Amino acid sequence: MGGQTPARRIEGDIVRRGDPGYESAWQGILWNGVKPPRFPDVIVRVASERDVPEAVALARSEGLRIAVRSSGHSWCGSPLRDGGMLIDLSALNRIHIDPDSATATVQPAATGRALASELSRHGLAFPTGHCGSVALGGYLLSGGLGWNSGALGPACASLRQIDAVTAAGEVVRCDTNENSDLFWAARGAGPGFFAIATGFRLALYPRPAAIVTTTYAFPLADVVPVTRWVTEAATELPPTVELSFALGTADPAMSAATPRPKVVIVDATAFADSQEEAIRSLGPLRVCPLADHAIFQQADEPTTLEVLYETSGTVWPASHRCGADTLWSGADYETLLSRLAPVVAVAPSEKSLVLAPVSPVSQEKALQHDMAFSVLGDSYVVPFAIWDSAAQDDANISWLRDAMRIVEPLGTGHYIAEADLTADPSRARRSFSPSDWDRLSRLKAHYDPEDVFFSYLGRSTTWAA
C-alpha cells in the first residue's frame, strides 16, 4: 500500500456515524420521503470509479459489510442498512453515446431521463424506466421494465458489458465471454448483486419517429367490463403499443368533481416510425363498447417522451412518502383488478394507485438471453402507496400490505426492482425461478465467500418512520 491506508487514497468523502455531516448524508440516501431507521457506520461518497476498489478495501480492513447506492430510488430502501459501509455512487453519472456502433457507455448514477435526452439527439432509443429520475444502476441490475419494453424486451437484455468491482476489490469486465457468471447475475439480481457495477455498455435502437397515446377513464365500478374489453382488444395490438390499467383517483384533467371519483384508467402508448402508423396500431382500442360510461377519453394524442416523463413525475412526485410491492400472476386482469378495486376505493391517500401493465415486457426477448431476470407470470400488478405526512405512515403501509394480501394467493412471483422486500422473507427468493435462485446462491458463495456485500432485505427490518 506504499504506506497509505485505503481511506487516504479515496478522493471522495468519508462520513462516519457521529460526524457533523452524517445526518445530512443519511437524509440524502433515499429518494423516498420514508427514511427507515437503518444507519450505516460509514458512508463513502466516491468521486470517481477509481475510489470504488479503495472503498471496498477500506470496508474489508475495518470488517464492514457493504451496501451500494446509485440514486436511492429503491421503494423499500435497499441501500440503507444498519451498520457496515454504504458506498454512494451518485457522482458516477457520465453518459457516452457512440452512434456509429449504436451503443452507449453509461455510469450507474446516470438517470433514464438524461440518457433518453442524449439519445434523442442521435436518433436513438433505449427502454429507459418510466420514472425519469431513476438511475440506470439499480434499474439495469434489477431487469428494467421501461418504455417500449413490450417490443424491446427488459432493459437488461440490451446490456452488453459491465465493469464491476468484486468483493476482493478486483476490477473486472463482464460479458457473455468474460466473467460470464457475474454478467448473468448482473442482469436481474438487483439489490442482491454481489459486486459493484461501475459502468454499463448498452445496445441501442432507432428512436421512434412518433409516439401517440389513447386514454380512457371509467368509474371504478366498471372495472370488470373494462378489463374484459381491454384484454380482448389487447390481443390485436402490436408489441409496440404499451398498454396498462391504473386504479386510482381521477386527476383534475379527467374530472372536476369534488371529491374526485375513483376510476379505472386505460392508457395505451404507441411507438412507431410515423404518426400514421402509431394511430393505426391503436385501432383496436378506438371502438369502445363502453364509451357511454367513460368520464374521460382522449384518442390518438401525439406526445413525446419528455411529456411522458413529465406526466410520470406527477404520479411519483419527489419528496412524498411512498411504498410499493409487485406481483406476477397466472390469473387474468379481470380477476386481479376486481379484487383490488374495493381496496383502492378505500385507500387512505388519493395519490395511491394500482398499476397493471398488460404484457409489460417481451417474454420472447427475455427468453433469448441467459440472465437472472425472468418473467414469472402472464399478468403483473403493482400497488403504490403514496402519501404526504409521517402521521399517515401506518395507515398507508397497512393499506399496501392489505392490497397485496388480497391478490397474493394468485401470485407466481415478484419483480425484485419494486418488491417490498421487508414484507415477507420469501419476497427475494420468489422474485426468481427456483433454479435461478439456486444459481444466484452458488454464485454469491463463489464471488463473495466472506459475505462482504449485504444481501436482500428481509422481514427483520421494519418500516418505522
DRENSEGU-299030 format. One record per residue (C-alpha): y, x, z. Coordinates in Angstrom, 1 decimal, always signed. Layout:
y=Y	x=X	z=Z
...
# end
This chain:
y=+0.0	x=+0.0	z=+0.0
y=+2.3	x=+3.1	z=+0.0
y=+3.5	x=+2.3	z=+3.5
y=+4.8	x=-1.2	z=+2.6
y=+3.4	x=-4.4	z=+4.1
y=+2.9	x=-7.4	z=+1.8
y=+5.9	x=-9.1	z=+3.4
y=+8.2	x=-6.2	z=+2.4
y=+7.1	x=-6.4	z=-1.2
y=+7.8	x=-10.2	z=-1.5
y=+11.2	x=-10.7	z=-3.2
y=+11.4	x=-14.4	z=-2.3
y=+12.0	x=-16.0	z=+1.1
y=+9.6	x=-15.9	z=+4.0
y=+10.3	x=-18.6	z=+6.6
y=+8.3	x=-18.8	z=+9.8
y=+8.0	x=-21.7	z=+12.1
y=+10.7	x=-21.3	z=+14.7
y=+13.1	x=-19.6	z=+12.3
y=+16.6	x=-21.2	z=+11.8
y=+15.8	x=-22.1	z=+8.2
y=+12.4	x=-23.6	z=+8.8
y=+13.4	x=-27.2	z=+9.3
y=+15.3	x=-27.4	z=+6.0
y=+12.5	x=-25.6	z=+4.2
y=+9.9	x=-28.0	z=+5.7
y=+12.0	x=-31.1	z=+4.8
y=+12.2	x=-30.0	z=+1.2
y=+8.4	x=-29.5	z=+0.7
y=+7.7	x=-33.1	z=-0.3
y=+9.5	x=-35.3	z=-2.8
y=+8.3	x=-38.3	z=-0.8
y=+10.5	x=-39.7	z=+2.0
y=+7.4	x=-39.9	z=+4.2
y=+7.0	x=-36.5	z=+5.9
y=+3.7	x=-36.3	z=+7.6
y=+3.8	x=-34.2	z=+10.8
y=+1.9	x=-31.2	z=+9.5
y=+3.6	x=-27.9	z=+10.0
y=+2.7	x=-24.6	z=+8.2
y=+3.1	x=-21.5	z=+10.2
y=+4.7	x=-19.7	z=+7.3
y=+6.5	x=-20.9	z=+4.1
y=+6.8	x=-18.3	z=+1.3
y=+9.1	x=-19.3	z=-1.5
y=+8.3	x=-16.9	z=-4.3
y=+10.9	x=-15.5	z=-6.6
y=+8.6	x=-14.7	z=-9.4
y=+4.9	x=-14.7	z=-10.3
y=+4.8	x=-11.1	z=-9.0
y=+5.3	x=-12.5	z=-5.5
y=+2.2	x=-14.7	z=-5.6
y=-0.5	x=-12.0	z=-5.1
y=+1.7	x=-10.4	z=-2.5
y=+1.9	x=-13.7	z=-0.6
y=-1.9	x=-14.0	z=-0.8
y=-2.2	x=-10.5	z=+0.6
y=+0.2	x=-11.4	z=+3.4
y=-1.8	x=-14.5	z=+4.3
y=-5.0	x=-12.6	z=+4.3
y=-3.5	x=-9.9	z=+6.5
y=-2.5	x=-12.5	z=+9.1
y=-5.6	x=-14.6	z=+8.9
y=-3.7	x=-17.6	z=+7.4
y=-5.2	x=-20.2	z=+5.1
y=-3.1	x=-21.1	z=+2.0
y=-1.7	x=-24.3	z=+0.6
y=+0.3	x=-24.4	z=-2.6
y=+3.3	x=-26.4	z=-3.8
y=+4.8	x=-26.8	z=-7.3
y=+7.2	x=-29.6	z=-6.7
y=+5.8	x=-31.6	z=-3.8
y=+5.2	x=-34.8	z=-5.7
y=+1.8	x=-35.5	z=-4.1
y=+1.8	x=-39.0	z=-2.7
y=-0.3	x=-38.1	z=+0.4
y=+1.4	x=-34.7	z=+0.9
y=-1.5	x=-32.4	z=+0.0
y=+0.7	x=-29.2	z=+0.0
y=+1.7	x=-29.9	z=+3.6
y=-0.9	x=-28.6	z=+6.1
y=-1.0	x=-27.8	z=+9.8
y=-0.9	x=-24.0	z=+10.3
y=-1.6	x=-21.5	z=+7.6
y=+0.8	x=-20.5	z=+4.8
y=+2.5	x=-22.7	z=+2.2
y=+3.2	x=-20.8	z=-1.0
y=+6.1	x=-22.6	z=-2.7
y=+6.1	x=-22.0	z=-6.5
y=+9.2	x=-24.2	z=-7.2
y=+11.1	x=-21.2	z=-8.6
y=+8.5	x=-20.7	z=-11.3
y=+9.8	x=-23.2	z=-13.9
y=+10.1	x=-21.4	z=-17.2
y=+9.1	x=-23.0	z=-20.5
y=+8.5	x=-21.2	z=-23.8
y=+7.7	x=-23.1	z=-27.0
y=+6.0	x=-21.4	z=-29.9
y=+6.5	x=-23.9	z=-32.8
y=+4.5	x=-21.7	z=-35.2
y=+1.3	x=-22.0	z=-33.3
y=+2.2	x=-25.4	z=-31.8
y=+1.7	x=-24.1	z=-28.2
y=+3.8	x=-23.9	z=-25.1
y=+3.6	x=-21.5	z=-22.2
y=+4.8	x=-23.1	z=-19.0
y=+5.1	x=-22.2	z=-15.3
y=+3.8	x=-24.7	z=-12.6
y=+7.2	x=-26.0	z=-11.4
y=+8.5	x=-26.9	z=-14.9
y=+8.7	x=-30.7	z=-15.0
y=+7.3	x=-33.0	z=-17.6
y=+10.8	x=-34.3	z=-18.5
y=+12.0	x=-30.7	z=-19.0
y=+9.0	x=-29.9	z=-21.2
y=+9.4	x=-33.1	z=-23.2
y=+13.1	x=-32.4	z=-23.8
y=+12.3	x=-28.9	z=-25.1
y=+9.5	x=-30.1	z=-27.3
y=+11.7	x=-32.8	z=-28.9
y=+14.0	x=-30.1	z=-30.3
y=+11.0	x=-28.6	z=-32.2
y=+9.5	x=-32.0	z=-33.3
y=+6.6	x=-31.5	z=-30.9
y=+5.0	x=-33.5	z=-28.1
y=+2.6	x=-33.3	z=-25.2
y=+1.1	x=-36.0	z=-22.9
y=+3.6	x=-35.4	z=-20.1
y=+3.5	x=-37.5	z=-16.9
y=+5.1	x=-41.0	z=-16.7
y=+7.4	x=-39.8	z=-13.9
y=+9.7	x=-37.1	z=-15.4
y=+10.2	x=-35.3	z=-12.1
y=+6.5	x=-34.5	z=-11.6
y=+5.9	x=-30.7	z=-12.1
y=+3.3	x=-29.6	z=-14.5
y=+1.3	x=-27.5	z=-12.0
y=-0.2	x=-30.3	z=-9.9
y=-0.2	x=-32.7	z=-12.9
y=-2.4	x=-30.4	z=-15.1
y=-4.7	x=-29.3	z=-12.3
y=-5.4	x=-32.9	z=-11.5
y=-6.1	x=-34.0	z=-15.1
y=-2.9	x=-35.6	z=-16.2
y=-2.7	x=-39.3	z=-17.3
y=+0.5	x=-39.3	z=-19.2
y=+2.4	x=-40.7	z=-22.1
y=+0.2	x=-41.5	z=-25.1
y=-2.9	x=-40.3	z=-23.2
y=-4.9	x=-43.0	z=-24.9
y=-4.6	x=-41.1	z=-28.2
y=-4.1	x=-37.5	z=-27.0
y=-6.5	x=-37.5	z=-24.0
y=-5.8	x=-36.3	z=-20.5
y=-3.2	x=-33.5	z=-20.3
y=-5.8	x=-31.0	z=-19.1
y=-7.8	x=-31.5	z=-22.3
y=-4.9	x=-29.8	z=-24.1
y=-4.9	x=-26.9	z=-21.7
y=-6.0	x=-23.7	z=-23.5
y=-5.5	x=-21.0	z=-20.9
y=-4.3	x=-20.4	z=-17.4
y=-3.1	x=-17.4	z=-15.4
y=-4.2	x=-17.5	z=-11.8
y=-4.3	x=-15.6	z=-8.6
y=-7.6	x=-15.7	z=-6.8
y=-8.4	x=-15.7	z=-3.1
y=-8.9	x=-12.0	z=-3.3
y=-5.3	x=-11.6	z=-4.7
y=-6.6	x=-10.7	z=-8.1
y=-4.5	x=-11.8	z=-11.2
y=-6.9	x=-13.3	z=-13.8
y=-6.6	x=-15.0	z=-17.1
y=-8.9	x=-18.0	z=-17.6
y=-10.1	x=-19.9	z=-20.7
y=-13.3	x=-21.0	z=-22.2
y=-14.5	x=-17.4	z=-22.7
y=-13.0	x=-15.5	z=-19.8
y=-13.4	x=-16.7	z=-16.2
y=-14.7	x=-19.9	z=-17.7
y=-15.9	x=-21.4	z=-14.5
y=-12.5	x=-21.1	z=-12.9
y=-11.0	x=-22.6	z=-16.1
y=-13.4	x=-25.5	z=-15.8
y=-12.3	x=-26.2	z=-12.2
y=-8.6	x=-25.8	z=-13.1
y=-8.9	x=-28.8	z=-15.4
y=-9.3	x=-31.6	z=-12.8
y=-9.9	x=-30.1	z=-9.3
y=-6.3	x=-31.0	z=-8.3
y=-5.3	x=-30.1	z=-4.8
y=-8.7	x=-28.6	z=-4.0
y=-8.3	x=-25.9	z=-6.6
y=-9.4	x=-22.6	z=-5.1
y=-6.9	x=-20.3	z=-6.8
y=-3.1	x=-20.4	z=-7.6
y=-2.2	x=-21.2	z=-11.1
y=+1.0	x=-19.4	z=-12.1
y=+1.0	x=-20.1	z=-15.9
y=-0.4	x=-22.6	z=-18.4
y=-0.8	x=-22.4	z=-22.2
y=-0.8	x=-25.8	z=-23.8
y=-1.8	x=-27.1	z=-27.2
y=+1.0	x=-29.3	z=-28.7
y=+1.1	x=-32.3	z=-31.1
y=+3.6	x=-33.7	z=-33.6
y=+6.3	x=-35.7	z=-32.0
y=+6.0	x=-39.4	z=-32.8
y=+8.9	x=-40.4	z=-35.0
y=+9.2	x=-43.8	z=-33.4
y=+8.5	x=-45.4	z=-30.0
y=+8.6	x=-49.2	z=-29.8
y=+7.9	x=-51.4	z=-26.8
y=+6.9	x=-55.1	z=-26.2
y=+7.2	x=-56.6	z=-22.7
y=+6.3	x=-59.9	z=-21.2
y=+6.7	x=-61.2	z=-17.7
y=+4.8	x=-64.2	z=-16.3
y=+4.7	x=-65.9	z=-12.9
y=+2.2	x=-64.2	z=-10.7
y=+0.2	x=-67.4	z=-10.5
y=-0.7	x=-66.9	z=-14.2
y=-2.5	x=-63.6	z=-13.6
y=-5.9	x=-64.9	z=-14.7
y=-4.9	x=-66.4	z=-18.1
y=-2.5	x=-63.5	z=-18.8
y=-5.1	x=-60.8	z=-18.1
y=-7.7	x=-62.8	z=-20.2
y=-5.4	x=-63.0	z=-23.2
y=-4.2	x=-59.4	z=-23.0
y=-7.6	x=-57.8	z=-22.5
y=-8.8	x=-59.7	z=-25.6
y=-5.8	x=-58.6	z=-27.6
y=-6.3	x=-55.0	z=-26.4
y=-9.5	x=-54.7	z=-28.4
y=-7.4	x=-54.9	z=-31.6
y=-4.7	x=-52.3	z=-30.5
y=-4.9	x=-48.8	z=-31.8
y=-5.2	x=-46.0	z=-29.2
y=-1.5	x=-45.0	z=-29.9
y=-0.5	x=-48.2	z=-28.1
y=-0.2	x=-47.7	z=-24.3
y=-0.9	x=-51.0	z=-22.6
y=-0.5	x=-51.8	z=-18.9
y=-0.2	x=-54.6	z=-16.4
y=+2.1	x=-54.5	z=-13.4
y=+2.0	x=-56.9	z=-10.5
y=+5.2	x=-56.9	z=-8.5
y=+8.8	x=-58.3	z=-8.2
y=+10.7	x=-59.2	z=-11.4
y=+13.5	x=-56.7	z=-12.0
y=+17.1	x=-58.1	z=-12.4
y=+16.9	x=-58.0	z=-16.2
y=+13.9	x=-60.3	z=-16.1
y=+15.1	x=-62.9	z=-13.6
y=+18.4	x=-63.8	z=-11.9
y=+16.7	x=-66.0	z=-9.4
y=+17.2	x=-65.3	z=-5.7
y=+14.8	x=-64.2	z=-4.3
y=+13.4	x=-62.7	z=-7.5
y=+10.0	x=-64.0	z=-8.3
y=+6.7	x=-62.2	z=-8.1
y=+5.4	x=-61.6	z=-11.6
y=+2.6	x=-60.1	z=-13.8
y=+4.2	x=-57.8	z=-16.4
y=+2.5	x=-56.9	z=-19.6
y=+4.0	x=-53.7	z=-21.1
y=+3.0	x=-52.1	z=-24.4
y=+4.4	x=-48.9	z=-25.8
y=+3.6	x=-47.9	z=-29.3
y=+3.9	x=-44.2	z=-30.5
y=+3.9	x=-43.9	z=-34.3
y=+5.1	x=-42.0	z=-37.3
y=+7.6	x=-44.7	z=-38.3
y=+9.2	x=-47.7	z=-36.7
y=+7.4	x=-50.0	z=-39.1
y=+4.0	x=-48.6	z=-38.2
y=+4.8	x=-48.9	z=-34.4
y=+5.8	x=-52.6	z=-34.9
y=+2.7	x=-53.2	z=-36.9
y=+0.5	x=-51.7	z=-34.3
y=+1.9	x=-54.1	z=-31.7
y=+0.9	x=-57.1	z=-33.9
y=-2.0	x=-58.3	z=-31.7
y=+0.5	x=-59.0	z=-28.9
y=+3.1	x=-60.7	z=-31.0
y=+1.5	x=-64.1	z=-30.9
y=+1.2	x=-65.1	z=-27.3
y=-0.6	x=-68.3	z=-26.4
y=+1.2	x=-68.3	z=-23.0
y=+4.7	x=-67.8	z=-24.4
y=+6.0	x=-71.0	z=-22.9
y=+5.0	x=-69.7	z=-19.4
y=+6.9	x=-66.4	z=-19.9
y=+10.0	x=-65.8	z=-17.7
y=+10.9	x=-62.8	z=-19.9
y=+9.9	x=-61.5	z=-23.2
y=+11.2	x=-58.7	z=-25.4
y=+9.3	x=-57.8	z=-28.6
y=+9.4	x=-54.8	z=-30.8
y=+12.2	x=-52.9	z=-29.0
y=+12.9	x=-49.4	z=-30.3
y=+13.2	x=-46.8	z=-27.5
y=+13.0	x=-43.1	z=-26.7
y=+11.0	x=-41.0	z=-24.3
y=+14.2	x=-40.3	z=-22.5
y=+14.8	x=-44.0	z=-21.9
y=+11.2	x=-44.4	z=-20.8
y=+11.8	x=-41.6	z=-18.2
y=+15.0	x=-43.4	z=-17.0
y=+13.0	x=-46.6	z=-16.5
y=+10.2	x=-44.9	z=-14.6
y=+12.8	x=-43.3	z=-12.4
y=+13.9	x=-46.7	z=-11.2
y=+10.3	x=-47.6	z=-10.4
y=+9.6	x=-44.4	z=-8.4
y=+13.1	x=-43.5	z=-7.1
y=+13.8	x=-40.3	z=-5.3
y=+14.4	x=-40.4	z=-1.5
y=+12.3	x=-43.5	z=-1.0
y=+9.2	x=-43.7	z=+1.2
y=+6.0	x=-44.0	z=-0.9
y=+2.3	x=-44.3	z=-0.8
y=-0.3	x=-44.8	z=-3.5
y=-4.1	x=-45.0	z=-4.0
y=-6.3	x=-45.2	z=-7.0
y=-9.5	x=-46.9	z=-8.1
y=-11.7	x=-46.6	z=-11.1
y=-13.9	x=-49.7	z=-11.5
y=-16.6	x=-51.2	z=-13.7
y=-15.0	x=-54.7	z=-13.1
y=-12.7	x=-56.2	z=-15.7
y=-9.0	x=-56.6	z=-15.1
y=-9.2	x=-60.3	z=-14.7
y=-11.4	x=-59.8	z=-11.6
y=-9.4	x=-56.9	z=-10.2
y=-6.0	x=-58.3	z=-10.6
y=-6.9	x=-61.8	z=-9.5
y=-8.0	x=-60.2	z=-6.2
y=-4.8	x=-58.1	z=-5.9
y=-2.3	x=-60.8	z=-6.8
y=-2.4	x=-62.5	z=-3.4
y=-1.8	x=-59.2	z=-1.8
y=+1.2	x=-58.4	z=-4.0
y=+2.6	x=-61.9	z=-3.2
y=+2.9	x=-60.9	z=+0.5
y=+4.0	x=-57.3	z=+0.1
y=+6.5	x=-56.3	z=+2.8
y=+8.6	x=-54.5	z=+0.3
y=+9.8	x=-55.9	z=-3.0
y=+9.7	x=-52.4	z=-4.5
y=+5.9	x=-52.2	z=-4.1
y=+3.6	x=-52.9	z=-7.1
y=+0.2	x=-52.6	z=-8.5
y=-0.1	x=-50.8	z=-11.8
y=-3.1	x=-51.3	z=-14.0
y=-3.1	x=-49.2	z=-17.2
y=-5.6	x=-50.5	z=-19.8
y=-7.7	x=-47.6	z=-21.1
y=-5.3	x=-45.1	z=-19.6
y=-7.0	x=-42.1	z=-21.3
y=-9.1	x=-41.4	z=-24.3
y=-12.7	x=-41.2	z=-22.9
y=-13.8	x=-39.8	z=-26.2
y=-11.4	x=-36.9	z=-26.0
y=-12.1	x=-36.3	z=-22.3
y=-15.9	x=-36.0	z=-23.0
y=-15.2	x=-33.5	z=-25.8
y=-14.3	x=-30.9	z=-23.1
y=-16.4	x=-29.4	z=-20.3
y=-14.0	x=-29.8	z=-17.4
y=-13.9	x=-31.1	z=-13.8
y=-11.8	x=-34.1	z=-14.7
y=-13.8	x=-37.2	z=-15.8
y=-13.2	x=-40.9	z=-16.5
y=-15.1	x=-42.7	z=-13.7
y=-14.8	x=-46.3	z=-14.8
y=-13.8	x=-48.8	z=-17.5
y=-10.8	x=-50.2	z=-15.5
y=-8.2	x=-48.5	z=-13.4
y=-5.7	x=-49.8	z=-10.8
y=-3.1	x=-48.0	z=-8.7
y=-1.4	x=-49.8	z=-5.8
y=+2.0	x=-48.3	z=-4.9
y=+3.8	x=-49.0	z=-1.6
y=+7.5	x=-48.1	z=-1.9
y=+10.0	x=-48.9	z=+0.8
y=+13.2	x=-47.7	z=+2.4
y=+13.0	x=-47.3	z=+6.2
y=+10.8	x=-45.4	z=+8.6
y=+10.7	x=-48.5	z=+10.7
y=+8.7	x=-50.1	z=+7.9
y=+6.1	x=-47.4	z=+7.6
y=+3.3	x=-49.1	z=+9.5
y=+3.7	x=-52.4	z=+7.6
y=+3.7	x=-50.8	z=+4.2
y=+0.9	x=-48.3	z=+4.8
y=-1.2	x=-51.2	z=+6.1
y=-0.4	x=-53.2	z=+3.0
y=-1.5	x=-50.3	z=+0.8
y=-4.8	x=-49.9	z=+2.7
y=-5.4	x=-53.7	z=+2.6
y=-4.9	x=-53.8	z=-1.1
y=-7.5	x=-51.0	z=-1.6
y=-10.0	x=-52.7	z=+0.8
y=-9.9	x=-55.8	z=-1.3
y=-11.0	x=-54.1	z=-4.5
y=-12.8	x=-51.0	z=-3.2
y=-16.2	x=-52.8	z=-3.2
y=-15.8	x=-52.9	z=-7.0
y=-14.9	x=-49.3	z=-7.3
y=-16.7	x=-46.5	z=-9.1
y=-14.4	x=-43.6	z=-8.1
y=-10.8	x=-42.4	z=-7.6
y=-8.3	x=-40.3	z=-9.5
y=-7.6	x=-37.2	z=-7.5
y=-4.0	x=-36.9	z=-8.5
y=-2.8	x=-40.1	z=-6.8
y=-5.7	x=-40.9	z=-4.4
y=-4.8	x=-41.4	z=-0.8
y=-7.0	x=-38.6	z=+0.5
y=-6.0	x=-39.4	z=+4.1
y=-7.5	x=-42.9	z=+3.9
y=-11.2	x=-42.0	z=+3.9
y=-13.2	x=-38.8	z=+4.0
y=-15.0	x=-39.9	z=+0.8
y=-11.9	x=-40.1	z=-1.4
y=-12.0	x=-36.5	z=-2.7
y=-15.8	x=-36.5	z=-3.3
y=-15.6	x=-39.9	z=-5.1
y=-12.9	x=-38.5	z=-7.4
y=-15.7	x=-36.6	z=-9.3
y=-19.1	x=-37.3	z=-10.6
y=-21.8	x=-36.1	z=-8.2
y=-22.8	x=-33.2	z=-10.5
y=-19.1	x=-32.1	z=-10.9
y=-18.6	x=-32.3	z=-7.1
y=-21.6	x=-30.1	z=-6.6
y=-20.4	x=-27.7	z=-9.1
y=-16.9	x=-27.6	z=-7.5
y=-18.5	x=-26.9	z=-4.2
y=-20.6	x=-24.0	z=-5.6
y=-17.5	x=-22.5	z=-7.3
y=-15.4	x=-22.8	z=-4.2
y=-18.1	x=-20.8	z=-2.3
y=-18.2	x=-18.2	z=-5.1
y=-14.4	x=-17.7	z=-5.7
y=-13.3	x=-18.3	z=-2.1
y=-16.1	x=-17.3	z=+0.2
y=-13.8	x=-16.7	z=+3.1
y=-12.2	x=-20.2	z=+2.7
y=-8.7	x=-18.7	z=+2.2
y=-7.5	x=-21.9	z=+0.4
y=-7.2	x=-25.2	z=+2.1
y=-9.5	x=-27.8	z=+0.6
y=-8.8	x=-31.5	z=+0.2
y=-7.0	x=-33.5	z=+2.9
y=-9.3	x=-35.8	z=+4.9
y=-9.2	x=-38.6	z=+7.4
y=-8.4	x=-36.2	z=+10.3
y=-4.8	x=-36.1	z=+9.0
y=-2.7	x=-39.1	z=+9.7
y=+0.4	x=-40.6	z=+8.0
y=+2.6	x=-41.0	z=+11.0
y=+6.3	x=-40.7	z=+10.2
# end
